[in-house]
Amino acid sequence: MKKKMILLSPLLFTLVVGAKAYYDTTTFKVEKVFIETTKLHVNDTLTILQLSDMHNKVFDKNNMKLLAKIKELNPHIIVITGDLIDRKTTDLTQMKHFIKELSLIHSNIYYISGNHEWTNPLREELFAELQKNDIQLLDNTNTSITTKQSTIQLAGIADSSTNHDDISSALNELDPNIYTILLAHTPEEEFNASIDLILSGHTHGGQIRLPFIGALIAPGQDLFPTLDKGLFQLTEKQQLYIDSGLGTSVLPIRFMNQSQLSFITIKGAKK
């Protein structure tokens, strides 16, 4: 019996790891994030649904479960922080369907480009599809969002890892006294001090993580990245949130790092 158990243990371990990897890769969760700021009226709240790094992923038939969950969450705005498609994507049919259905669910959707869009020859076709469905391309520009009693500034930069970003244009004429959110696909440790919150993706949370160790590798950060996923306090007044994303790249596997979308609640606090 002991010999059988010894022989079966590697097989059982492989089956458990494989099942976990399959589950993390093919099912998504909602990560909830709570942030407070004195720059919003104390009775004000803004909810943001962040989608990142889909890489042309399809979870079920036409992503209907994902779309249903987005509709159920009903945020004030939706932001897409890049890499809707993969650099290897050659057919936009599924993504065009997702974009159209998403635009029917919500009217306030903002998008910035990621590195995979810039290295895919179909990017202009994708950008045109987004604009056709009234999804606002926020690359190197900004806009304002009004809540019940506050104004929030939303800026975006095109992907910095491919040198398409222009932070000066993105922050042009913004008021530093108003709460400012920057959409930036690639996370960094240094951003303009006038920005209160940066929403990023790109890292996939390491895509493969190990217990007690965390992420093994992330783009641009080499082994054991420090900016992998979650909320980081960069300075006393500035926070960075990295969404670990929905899809995969390089290897079609996630482990200990389930596919996710983020539901971010920003609430006014007393001064």
Phi and psi in degrees as GROMACS dihedral restraints (atoms count N, CA, C in turn):
[ dihedral_restraints ]
;  ai    aj    ak    al  type     phi  dphi    fc
    3     4     5     6     1   -62.6    20    10
    4     5     6     7     1   -39.7    20    10
    6     7     8     9     1   -64.7    20    10
    7     8     9    10     1   -39.9    20    10
    9    10    11    12     1   -63.1    20    10
   10    11    12    13     1   -41.9    20    10
   12    13    14    15     1   -64.3    20    10
   13    14    15    16     1   -40.0    20    10
   15    16    17    18     1   -63.5    20    10
   16    17    18    19     1   -41.2    20    10
   18    19    20    21     1   -70.7    20    10
   19    20    21    22     1   -35.4    20    10
   21    22    23    24     1   -81.5    20    10
   22    23    24    25     1   -22.4    20    10
   24    25    26    27     1   -56.2    20    10
   25    26    27    28     1   -47.5    20    10
   27    28    29    30     1   -60.9    20    10
   28    29    30    31     1   -36.1    20    10
   30    31    32    33     1   -67.1    20    10
   31    32    33    34     1   -45.3    20    10
   33    34    35    36     1   -62.7    20    10
   34    35    36    37     1   -41.5    20    10
   36    37    38    39     1   -60.8    20    10
   37    38    39    40     1   -44.3    20    10
   39    40    41    42     1   -63.0    20    10
   40    41    42    43     1   -40.3    20    10
   42    43    44    45     1   -65.4    20    10
   43    44    45    46     1   -42.7    20    10
   45    46    47    48     1   -65.1    20    10
   46    47    48    49     1   -46.8    20    10
   48    49    50    51     1   -62.9    20    10
   49    50    51    52     1   -42.7    20    10
   51    52    53    54     1   -63.2    20    10
   52    53    54    55     1   -41.7    20    10
   54    55    56    57     1   -65.2    20    10
   55    56    57    58     1   -41.1    20    10
   57    58    59    60     1   -65.2    20    10
   58    59    60    61     1   -43.9    20    10
   60    61    62    63     1   -62.5    20    10
   61    62    63    64     1   -41.8    20    10
   63    64    65    66     1   -62.0    20    10
   64    65    66    67     1   -45.5    20    10
   66    67    68    69     1   -63.1    20    10
   67    68    69    70     1   -48.2    20    10
   69    70    71    72     1   -63.5    20    10
   70    71    72    73     1   -30.1    20    10
   72    73    74    75     1   -84.4    20    10
   73    74    75    76     1   -33.5    20    10
   75    76    77    78     1  -104.6    20    10
   76    77    78    79     1    -8.6    20    10
   78    79    80    81     1  -122.9    20    10
   79    80    81    82     1   150.3    20    10
   81    82    83    84     1  -116.4    20    10
   82    83    84    85     1   158.6    20    10
   84    85    86    87     1  -127.1    20    10
   85    86    87    88     1   168.4    20    10
   87    88    89    90     1  -107.3    20    10
   88    89    90    91     1   117.9    20    10
   90    91    92    93     1   -92.6    20    10
   91    92    93    94     1   121.5    20    10
   93    94    95    96     1   -98.7    20    10
   94    95    96    97     1   132.8    20    10
   96    97    98    99     1  -128.0    20    10
   97    98    99   100     1   135.5    20    10
   99   100   101   102     1  -121.8    20    10
  100   101   102   103     1   130.4    20    10
  102   103   104   105     1  -133.7    20    10
  103   104   105   106     1   139.9    20    10
  105   106   107   108     1  -116.7    20    10
  106   107   108   109     1   146.7    20    10
  108   109   110   111     1  -149.5    20    10
  109   110   111   112     1   143.7    20    10
  111   112   113   114     1   -81.9    20    10
  112   113   114   115     1    -5.0    20    10
  114   115   116   117     1   -82.4    20    10
  115   116   117   118     1    -9.1    20    10
  117   118   119   120     1  -103.7    20    10
  118   119   120   121     1   149.9    20    10
  120   121   122   123     1   -57.1    20    10
  121   122   123   124     1   142.7    20    10
  123   124   125   126     1   -57.7    20    10
  124   125   126   127     1   -25.6    20    10
  126   127   128   129     1   -98.5    20    10
  127   128   129   130     1     8.2    20    10
  129   130   131   132     1   -98.6    20    10
  130   131   132   133     1   148.2    20    10
  132   133   134   135     1  -142.3    20    10
  133   134   135   136     1   138.0    20    10
  135   136   137   138     1  -121.9    20    10
  136   137   138   139     1   129.8    20    10
  138   139   140   141     1  -110.7    20    10
  139   140   141   142     1   135.0    20    10
  141   142   143   144     1  -127.2    20    10
  142   143   144   145     1   129.6    20    10
  144   145   146   147     1  -100.7    20    10
  145   146   147   148     1   120.2    20    10
  147   148   149   150     1  -104.8    20    10
  148   149   150   151     1   125.4    20    10
  150   151   152   153     1  -112.8    20    10
  151   152   153   154     1   135.0    20    10
  153   154   155   156     1  -147.8    20    10
  154   155   156   157     1   147.5    20    10
  156   157   158   159     1    53.1    20    10
  157   158   159   160     1    52.0    20    10
  159   160   161   162     1   -70.1    20    10
  160   161   162   163     1   -35.5    20    10
  162   163   164   165     1    52.7    20    10
  163   164   165   166     1    41.4    20    10
  165   166   167   168     1    64.9    20    10
  166   167   168   169     1    25.0    20    10
  168   169   170   171     1   -69.3    20    10
  169   170   171   172     1   139.6    20    10
  171   172   173   174     1  -124.3    20    10
  172   173   174   175     1   117.7    20    10
  174   175   176   177     1   -84.7    20    10
  175   176   177   178     1   -37.5    20    10
  177   178   179   180     1  -149.0    20    10
  178   179   180   181     1  -164.6    20    10
  180   181   182   183     1   -59.2    20    10
  181   182   183   184     1   110.5    20    10
  183   184   185   186     1    58.0    20    10
  184   185   186   187     1    26.0    20    10
  186   187   188   189     1    57.6    20    10
  187   188   189   190     1    30.5    20    10
  189   190   191   192     1   -66.5    20    10
  190   191   192   193     1   -34.8    20    10
  192   193   194   195     1   -67.3    20    10
  193   194   195   196     1   -38.9    20    10
  195   196   197   198     1   -64.3    20    10
  196   197   198   199     1   -45.7    20    10
  198   199   200   201     1   -63.9    20    10
  199   200   201   202     1   -38.5    20    10
  201   202   203   204     1   -64.4    20    10
  202   203   204   205     1   -40.3    20    10
  204   205   206   207     1   -65.7    20    10
  205   206   207   208     1   -41.3    20    10
  207   208   209   210     1   -61.4    20    10
  208   209   210   211     1   -43.3    20    10
  210   211   212   213     1   -63.2    20    10
  211   212   213   214     1   -40.8    20    10
  213   214   215   216     1   -63.3    20    10
  214   215   216   217     1   -40.3    20    10
  216   217   218   219     1   -68.8    20    10
  217   218   219   220     1   -34.0    20    10
  219   220   221   222     1    48.5    20    10
  220   221   222   223     1    62.0    20    10
  222   223   224   225     1   -76.0    20    10
  223   224   225   226     1   168.3    20    10
  225   226   227   228     1   -66.8    20    10
  226   227   228   229     1   -43.2    20    10
  228   229   230   231     1  -139.3    20    10
  229   230   231   232     1   158.5    20    10
  231   232   233   234     1  -117.4    20    10
  232   233   234   235     1   133.7    20    10
  234   235   236   237     1  -121.8    20    10
  235   236   237   238     1   138.4    20    10
  237   238   239   240     1  -115.7    20    10
  238   239   240   241     1   114.2    20    10
  240   241   242   243     1  -100.4    20    10
  241   242   243   244     1    49.0    20    10
  243   244   245   246     1    90.6    20    10
  244   245   246   247     1   164.3    20    10
  246   247   248   249     1    57.3    20    10
  247   248   249   250     1    48.5    20    10
  249   250   251   252     1   -62.3    20    10
  250   251   252   253     1   -35.6    20    10
  252   253   254   255     1  -117.7    20    10
  253   254   255   256     1   166.9    20    10
  255   256   257   258     1   -96.3    20    10
  256   257   258   259     1   158.1    20    10
  258   259   260   261     1   -62.7    20    10
  259   260   261   262     1   -21.3    20    10
  261   262   263   264     1   -93.4    20    10
  262   263   264   265     1    -1.1    20    10
  264   265   266   267     1   -64.5    20    10
  265   266   267   268     1   127.2    20    10
  267   268   269   270     1  -116.6    20    10
  268   269   270   271     1    -6.5    20    10
  270   271   272   273     1  -135.5    20    10
  271   272   273   274     1   121.3    20    10
  273   274   275   276     1   -95.3    20    10
  274   275   276   277     1     9.2    20    10
  276   277   278   279     1   -56.1    20    10
  277   278   279   280     1   -51.2    20    10
  279   280   281   282     1   -64.2    20    10
  280   281   282   283     1   -42.0    20    10
  282   283   284   285     1   -69.3    20    10
  283   284   285   286     1   -37.3    20    10
  285   286   287   288     1   -62.1    20    10
  286   287   288   289     1   -39.8    20    10
  288   289   290   291     1   -64.0    20    10
  289   290   291   292     1   -43.7    20    10
  291   292   293   294     1   -62.3    20    10
  292   293   294   295     1   -44.9    20    10
  294   295   296   297     1   -60.3    20    10
  295   296   297   298     1   -45.4    20    10
  297   298   299   300     1   -62.3    20    10
  298   299   300   301     1   -47.6    20    10
  300   301   302   303     1   -65.7    20    10
  301   302   303   304     1   -37.6    20    10
  303   304   305   306     1   -63.5    20    10
  304   305   306   307     1   -40.7    20    10
  306   307   308   309     1   -68.2    20    10
  307   308   309   310     1   -25.5    20    10
  309   310   311   312     1   -76.0    20    10
  310   311   312   313     1   -25.7    20    10
  312   313   314   315     1   -77.9    20    10
  313   314   315   316     1   -38.6    20    10
  315   316   317   318     1  -142.1    20    10
  316   317   318   319     1   145.7    20    10
  318   319   320   321     1  -103.5    20    10
  319   320   321   322     1    -9.5    20    10
  321   322   323   324     1  -116.1    20    10
  322   323   324   325     1    83.1    20    10
  324   325   326   327     1  -123.6    20    10
  325   326   327   328     1   133.5    20    10
  327   328   329   330     1  -126.1    20    10
  328   329   330   331     1   140.6    20    10
  330   331   332   333     1  -132.3    20    10
  331   332   333   334     1   140.8    20    10
  333   334   335   336     1  -126.1    20    10
  334   335   336   337     1   154.3    20    10
  336   337   338   339     1   -82.2    20    10
  337   338   339   340     1   152.8    20    10
  339   340   341   342     1  -113.8    20    10
  340   341   342   343     1   178.0    20    10
  342   343   344   345     1   -65.5    20    10
  343   344   345   346     1   -31.0    20    10
  345   346   347   348     1   -71.6    20    10
  346   347   348   349     1   -31.7    20    10
  348   349   350   351     1   -63.2    20    10
  349   350   351   352     1   -42.0    20    10
  351   352   353   354     1   -71.5    20    10
  352   353   354   355     1   -17.6    20    10
  354   355   356   357     1  -105.1    20    10
  355   356   357   358     1    12.0    20    10
  357   358   359   360     1  -113.1    20    10
  358   359   360   361     1   126.8    20    10
  360   361   362   363     1   -64.3    20    10
  361   362   363   364     1   -11.6    20    10
  363   364   365   366     1   -90.9    20    10
  364   365   366   367     1     8.1    20    10
  366   367   368   369     1   -59.5    20    10
  367   368   369   370     1   -41.2    20    10
  369   370   371   372     1   -65.1    20    10
  370   371   372   373     1   -36.0    20    10
  372   373   374   375     1   -65.3    20    10
  373   374   375   376     1   -39.6    20    10
  375   376   377   378     1   -65.0    20    10
  376   377   378   379     1   -47.9    20    10
  378   379   380   381     1   -58.4    20    10
  379   380   381   382     1   -41.2    20    10
  381   382   383   384     1   -64.1    20    10
  382   383   384   385     1   -37.8    20    10
  384   385   386   387     1   -66.7    20    10
  385   386   387   388     1   -39.3    20    10
  387   388   389   390     1   -62.0    20    10
  388   389   390   391     1   -47.0    20    10
  390   391   392   393     1   -66.2    20    10
  391   392   393   394     1   -38.1    20    10
  393   394   395   396     1   -58.5    20    10
  394   395   396   397     1   -32.7    20    10
  396   397   398   399     1   -99.8    20    10
  397   398   399   400     1    21.3    20    10
  399   400   401   402     1    61.1    20    10
  400   401   402   403     1    30.2    20    10
  402   403   404   405     1   -92.3    20    10
  403   404   405   406     1   122.9    20    10
  405   406   407   408     1   -79.3    20    10
  406   407   408   409     1   121.9    20    10
  408   409   410   411     1   -80.8    20    10
  409   410   411   412     1   117.1    20    10
  411   412   413   414     1  -104.9    20    10
  412   413   414   415     1    15.4    20    10
  414   415   416   417     1   -57.1    20    10
  415   416   417   418     1   117.9    20    10
  417   418   419   420     1    57.0    20    10
  418   419   420   421     1    38.0    20    10
  420   421   422   423     1  -151.1    20    10
  421   422   423   424     1  -176.0    20    10
  423   424   425   426     1  -150.8    20    10
  424   425   426   427     1   168.1    20    10
  426   427   428   429     1  -152.5    20    10
  427   428   429   430     1   173.4    20    10
  429   430   431   432     1  -118.8    20    10
  430   431   432   433     1   147.6    20    10
  432   433   434   435     1  -125.1    20    10
  433   434   435   436     1   130.7    20    10
  435   436   437   438     1  -105.3    20    10
  436   437   438   439     1   127.3    20    10
  438   439   440   441     1   -99.4    20    10
  439   440   441   442     1  -163.0    20    10
  441   442   443   444     1   -60.6    20    10
  442   443   444   445     1   -44.0    20    10
  444   445   446   447     1  -134.5    20    10
  445   446   447   448     1    11.7    20    10
  447   448   449   450     1  -139.6    20    10
  448   449   450   451     1   165.4    20    10
  450   451   452   453     1  -120.1    20    10
  451   452   453   454     1   137.9    20    10
  453   454   455   456     1  -122.8    20    10
  454   455   456   457     1   137.5    20    10
  456   457   458   459     1   -97.2    20    10
  457   458   459   460     1   129.6    20    10
  459   460   461   462     1  -119.2    20    10
  460   461   462   463     1   117.5    20    10
  462   463   464   465     1  -118.0    20    10
  463   464   465   466     1   161.6    20    10
  465   466   467   468     1  -148.0    20    10
  466   467   468   469     1   148.1    20    10
  468   469   470   471     1  -122.1    20    10
  469   470   471   472     1   145.1    20    10
  471   472   473   474     1   -66.7    20    10
  472   473   474   475     1   165.9    20    10
  474   475   476   477     1   -56.7    20    10
  475   476   477   478     1   127.7    20    10
  477   478   479   480     1   -82.2    20    10
  478   479   480   481     1   -25.9    20    10
  480   481   482   483     1   -70.0    20    10
  481   482   483   484     1   -18.6    20    10
  483   484   485   486     1  -108.4    20    10
  484   485   486   487     1    12.5    20    10
  486   487   488   489     1    63.3    20    10
  487   488   489   490     1    38.8    20    10
  489   490   491   492     1  -108.2    20    10
  490   491   492   493     1     4.8    20    10
  492   493   494   495     1   -84.1    20    10
  493   494   495   496     1   151.0    20    10
  495   496   497   498     1  -145.8    20    10
  496   497   498   499     1    87.3    20    10
  498   499   500   501     1   -65.2    20    10
  499   500   501   502     1   -32.8    20    10
  501   502   503   504     1   -62.4    20    10
  502   503   504   505     1   -44.7    20    10
  504   505   506   507     1   -66.9    20    10
  505   506   507   508     1   -38.2    20    10
  507   508   509   510     1   -63.2    20    10
  508   509   510   511     1   -35.3    20    10
  510   511   512   513     1  -100.2    20    10
  511   512   513   514     1     8.1    20    10
  513   514   515   516     1   -58.0    20    10
  514   515   516   517     1   125.8    20    10
  516   517   518   519     1    65.9    20    10
  517   518   519   520     1    17.7    20    10
  519   520   521   522     1   -81.9    20    10
  520   521   522   523     1   149.2    20    10
  522   523   524   525     1   -92.6    20    10
  523   524   525   526     1   117.9    20    10
  525   526   527   528     1   -66.0    20    10
  526   527   528   529     1   -13.1    20    10
  528   529   530   531     1   -85.8    20    10
  529   530   531   532     1    -8.5    20    10
  531   532   533   534     1  -102.3    20    10
  532   533   534   535     1   140.2    20    10
  534   535   536   537     1   -57.8    20    10
  535   536   537   538     1   125.4    20    10
  537   538   539   540     1  -122.0    20    10
  538   539   540   541     1   127.2    20    10
  540   541   542   543     1  -110.8    20    10
  541   542   543   544     1   132.0    20    10
  543   544   545   546     1  -112.4    20    10
  544   545   546   547     1   127.9    20    10
  546   547   548   549     1   -92.0    20    10
  547   548   549   550     1   120.1    20    10
  549   550   551   552     1  -141.9    20    10
  550   551   552   553     1   111.8    20    10
  552   553   554   555     1   -54.7    20    10
  553   554   555   556     1   -47.1    20    10
  555   556   557   558     1   -93.9    20    10
  556   557   558   559     1   121.3    20    10
  558   559   560   561     1   -74.1    20    10
  559   560   561   562     1   144.2    20    10
  561   562   563   564     1  -136.5    20    10
  562   563   564   565     1   166.3    20    10
  564   565   566   567     1   -91.8    20    10
  565   566   567   568     1   -14.0    20    10
  567   568   569   570     1  -127.3    20    10
  568   569   570   571     1   119.7    20    10
  570   571   572   573     1  -131.5    20    10
  571   572   573   574     1   162.9    20    10
  573   574   575   576     1   -50.4    20    10
  574   575   576   577     1   135.0    20    10
  576   577   578   579     1   -65.0    20    10
  577   578   579   580     1   -19.3    20    10
  579   580   581   582     1   -76.6    20    10
  580   581   582   583     1   -10.7    20    10
  582   583   584   585     1   -84.9    20    10
  583   584   585   586     1   131.9    20    10
  585   586   587   588     1   -90.4    20    10
  586   587   588   589     1   -39.2    20    10
  588   589   590   591     1  -140.5    20    10
  589   590   591   592     1   130.9    20    10
  591   592   593   594     1  -110.1    20    10
  592   593   594   595     1   130.8    20    10
  594   595   596   597     1  -110.3    20    10
  595   596   597   598     1   120.1    20    10
  597   598   599   600     1  -130.2    20    10
  598   599   600   601     1   174.5    20    10
  600   601   602   603     1  -141.3    20    10
  601   602   603   604     1  -125.6    20    10
  603   604   605   606     1    76.7    20    10
  604   605   606   607     1   -41.1    20    10
  606   607   608   609     1   -78.5    20    10
  607   608   609   610     1   -22.4    20    10
  609   610   611   612     1    59.8    20    10
  610   611   612   613     1    17.2    20    10
  612   613   614   615     1    65.1    20    10
  613   614   615   616     1    18.6    20    10
  615   616   617   618     1    94.3    20    10
  616   617   618   619     1   -16.4    20    10
  618   619   620   621     1    65.1    20    10
  619   620   621   622     1   -50.7    20    10
  621   622   623   624     1  -115.3    20    10
  622   623   624   625     1   123.3    20    10
  624   625   626   627     1  -124.1    20    10
  625   626   627   628     1   154.4    20    10
  627   628   629   630     1  -121.4    20    10
  628   629   630   631     1   146.5    20    10
  630   631   632   633     1   -57.0    20    10
  631   632   633   634     1   137.8    20    10
  633   634   635   636     1    69.3    20    10
  634   635   636   637     1    -7.4    20    10
  636   637   638   639     1  -112.5    20    10
  637   638   639   640     1   -42.8    20    10
  639   640   641   642     1    89.8    20    10
  640   641   642   643     1  -148.1    20    10
  642   643   644   645     1   -67.1    20    10
  643   644   645   646     1   138.9    20    10
  645   646   647   648     1   -85.0    20    10
  646   647   648   649     1   -42.6    20    10
  648   649   650   651     1  -155.9    20    10
  649   650   651   652     1   149.0    20    10
  651   652   653   654     1  -141.9    20    10
  652   653   654   655     1   149.1    20    10
  654   655   656   657     1   -54.6    20    10
  655   656   657   658     1   128.9    20    10
  657   658   659   660     1    78.3    20    10
  658   659   660   661     1    -1.6    20    10
  660   661   662   663     1  -122.0    20    10
  661   662   663   664     1    -2.4    20    10
  663   664   665   666     1    62.7    20    10
  664   665   666   667     1  -148.5    20    10
  666   667   668   669     1   -76.5    20    10
  667   668   669   670     1   146.6    20    10
  669   670   671   672     1    49.3    20    10
  670   671   672   673     1    64.4    20    10
  672   673   674   675     1   -65.5    20    10
  673   674   675   676     1   148.2    20    10
  675   676   677   678     1   -88.6    20    10
  676   677   678   679     1   -34.2    20    10
  678   679   680   681     1   -99.0    20    10
  679   680   681   682     1    81.4    20    10
  681   682   683   684     1  -101.3    20    10
  682   683   684   685     1   -58.7    20    10
  684   685   686   687     1  -162.0    20    10
  685   686   687   688     1   158.7    20    10
  687   688   689   690     1   101.7    20    10
  688   689   690   691     1  -168.6    20    10
  690   691   692   693     1   -98.1    20    10
  691   692   693   694     1   128.1    20    10
  693   694   695   696     1  -121.3    20    10
  694   695   696   697     1   137.5    20    10
  696   697   698   699     1   -94.4    20    10
  697   698   699   700     1    98.9    20    10
  699   700   701   702     1   -74.5    20    10
  700   701   702   703     1   -43.9    20    10
  702   703   704   705     1  -139.6    20    10
  703   704   705   706     1  -178.9    20    10
  705   706   707   708     1   -59.2    20    10
  706   707   708   709     1   -31.0    20    10
  708   709   710   711     1  -115.6    20    10
  709   710   711   712     1     2.7    20    10
  711   712   713   714     1  -130.7    20    10
  712   713   714   715     1   132.1    20    10
  714   715   716   717     1  -121.8    20    10
  715   716   717   718     1   151.1    20    10
  717   718   719   720     1  -124.3    20    10
  718   719   720   721     1   127.9    20    10
  720   721   722   723     1  -117.6    20    10
  721   722   723   724     1   127.3    20    10
  723   724   725   726     1  -112.1    20    10
  724   725   726   727     1   116.0    20    10
  726   727   728   729     1   -84.8    20    10
  727   728   729   730     1   132.8    20    10
  729   730   731   732     1   -82.0    20    10
  730   731   732   733     1    -3.9    20    10
  732   733   734   735     1    88.4    20    10
  733   734   735   736     1   173.3    20    10
  735   736   737   738     1  -103.9    20    10
  736   737   738   739     1   -32.5    20    10
  738   739   740   741     1  -107.0    20    10
  739   740   741   742     1  -163.4    20    10
  741   742   743   744     1  -137.7    20    10
  742   743   744   745     1   160.5    20    10
  744   745   746   747     1  -142.6    20    10
  745   746   747   748     1   162.2    20    10
  747   748   749   750     1    65.5    20    10
  748   749   750   751     1   -71.7    20    10
  750   751   752   753     1  -110.2    20    10
  751   752   753   754     1   134.3    20    10
  753   754   755   756     1   -81.8    20    10
  754   755   756   757     1    48.5    20    10
  756   757   758   759     1  -139.3    20    10
  757   758   759   760     1   136.9    20    10
  759   760   761   762     1  -118.6    20    10
  760   761   762   763     1   148.0    20    10
  762   763   764   765     1  -147.7    20    10
  763   764   765   766     1   128.7    20    10
  765   766   767   768     1    54.9    20    10
  766   767   768   769     1    31.9    20    10
  768   769   770   771     1  -161.7    20    10
  769   770   771   772     1    72.2    20    10
  771   772   773   774     1   -62.9    20    10
  772   773   774   775     1   143.3    20    10
  774   775   776   777     1   -52.8    20    10
  775   776   777   778     1   141.9    20    10
  777   778   779   780     1  -152.6    20    10
  778   779   780   781     1   160.0    20    10
  780   781   782   783     1  -122.1    20    10
  781   782   783   784     1   155.7    20    10
  783   784   785   786     1  -113.8    20    10
  784   785   786   787     1   135.3    20    10
  786   787   788   789     1  -111.7    20    10
  787   788   789   790     1   107.8    20    10
  789   790   791   792     1  -106.3    20    10
  790   791   792   793     1   125.1    20    10
  792   793   794   795     1  -110.4    20    10
  793   794   795   796     1   119.9    20    10
  795   796   797   798     1  -110.0    20    10
  796   797   798   799     1   120.9    20    10
  798   799   800   801     1  -119.6    20    10
  799   800   801   802     1   141.2    20    10
  801   802   803   804     1   -68.8    20    10
  802   803   804   805     1   141.8    20    10
  804   805   806   807     1  -126.9    20    10
  805   806   807   808     1   159.0    20    10
  807   808   809   810     1   -69.4    20    10
  808   809   810   811     1   143.1    20    10
